[in-house]
Amino acid sequence: MNLTPTYNLNQPIDRHNTDSSKWRRYGDDVLPLWVADMDFISPRPVVEALHRRVEHGVFGYGDTPAALRLLICERLERLYGWKVSPPELFFLPGLVSGLNLVCRAVGILGDGVLMQTPVYPPFLTAPINGGRTVITTLLQERNGRYEVDFDAFEQAITPNTSLFLLCNPHNPVGRVYERWELERMAEICLRHDVLICADEIHCDLIYNGHRHIPMASLSPEVAGRCITLMSPSKTFNLAGLGCAFAVAQNPEIMKRVQSAAAGIVPHVNVLGYVAALAAYREGQSWLDEVLAYLTANRDYLVDFIQEHLSAIATTKPEGTYLAWLDCRNAGIPGNPFRFFLDQAKVALDDGARFGPGGEGFVRLNFGCPRATLAQALARMREAVEHDR
Ligand SMILES: Cc1ncc(COP(=O)(O)O)c(C=O)c1O
């Protein structure tokens, strides 16, 4: 690990006038700590590789670089002992496309799709878009962390349930599931003939003391019943470049996903490939620095809330740069998202959009310079104190 910082992550970067969704939606007087991208510059090798590609000046149709397929397979084996071969990868412009495709590729119209809430909102809409129904169970907060309610999980499965959408690390609650939890979820799914789609987009953003385990790496049996969705986009802050991939080791499932995509889902753009390749090849030292920075941001945030916003409850994220704040007992009038937007000029994500269990919560993105985070928290504190 590179111990001397080479990136100045403290330095705020002006993202106005860059077509940033995060920075455009709420006007110039609002600090945006919502949507999941970070306010950090990407790894230098990525920026340089993009420069070289742009200089070439010809941007015709692309094709997945064989080197990227190999690099990803090598990475999955190195990090997780998970053996994947290049044809078992299917490239997509984003994970949300992947979630929607998988909902259409698995089962039949009207089938149930199981998920645990609160959860990333497109989980709730993907089944509906594909003519399926949504089945939810609640994650349970116990002793400062969210846990799977295995009884409710199993009881929610009906003969028409064909798919379980797993989010690991779990957005928004920041859990990184342990092996035994994954094994138990997988065992239940396999016993009930439920396929698993594992959204593991946050898999590289894991804090000390925790370890990401891909669901499909548990065993060949699980791999044969699992589609994994991953991407360098959260890891290296490349969300706007649209390069993601699905891993399906069951050829029948791969065929179904590919035919659901045919003619509808566009190819990954050439710059997305260039960035992904450079990031996986040369981005690790940047990632080490960013993880150290995010760890300090996370701890700053949790301490600040305990000290100055103590009526708000939160858990310490094990992964992701997202914090899930329980404002239900904070005496905040109305919807807390609205309150912080109007009174503090801080844009968060409205917990109500994350399905059952989300009402009264907000999600805060701490992937930003410390000064931005500190300013947002100070504004939130002032708004809450002013309202007393
Ligand atoms: C769990 C999860 N899945 C998928 C996405 C979005 O993926 P993409 O931008 O590749 O569609 C996000 C972004 O926040 C996410 O948190």
The ligand as an SDF file (V2000), in Angstrom:
LIG
                    3D

 16 16  0  0  0  0  0  0  0  0999 V2000
  -26.4760   -0.7600   -5.4850 C   0  0  0  0  0  0  0  0  0  0  0  0
  -26.3620    0.0330   -6.7540 C   0  0  0  0  0  0  0  0  0  0  0  0
  -26.5880   -0.5640   -7.9320 N   0  0  0  0  0  0  0  0  0  0  0  0
  -26.4920    0.1100   -9.0980 C   0  0  0  0  0  0  0  0  0  0  0  0
  -26.1710    1.4560   -9.1160 C   0  0  0  0  0  0  0  0  0  0  0  0
  -26.1100    2.2160  -10.4030 C   0  0  0  0  0  0  0  0  0  0  0  0
  -25.3600    1.5880  -11.3150 O   0  0  0  0  0  0  0  0  0  0  0  0
  -25.1710    2.1550  -12.7960 P   0  0  0  0  0  0  0  0  0  0  0  0
  -24.8240    3.5890  -12.6870 O   0  0  0  0  0  0  0  0  0  0  0  0
  -24.0690    1.3100  -13.3310 O   0  0  0  0  0  0  0  0  0  0  0  0
  -26.4620    1.9210  -13.5140 O   0  0  0  0  0  0  0  0  0  0  0  0
  -25.9270    2.1110   -7.9140 C   0  0  0  0  0  0  0  0  0  0  0  0
  -25.6180    3.5530   -7.9060 C   0  0  0  0  0  0  0  0  0  0  0  0
  -25.7460    4.2210   -6.9380 O   0  0  0  0  0  0  0  0  0  0  0  0
  -26.0230    1.3850   -6.7060 C   0  0  0  0  0  0  0  0  0  0  0  0
  -25.7850    1.9780   -5.5270 O   0  0  0  0  0  0  0  0  0  0  0  0
  1  2  1  0
  2  3  1  0
  2 15  2  0
  3  4  2  0
  4  5  1  0
  5  6  1  0
  5 12  2  0
  6  7  1  0
  7  8  1  0
  8  9  2  0
  8 10  1  0
  8 11  1  0
 12 13  1  0
 12 15  1  0
 13 14  2  0
 15 16  1  0
M  END
$$$$
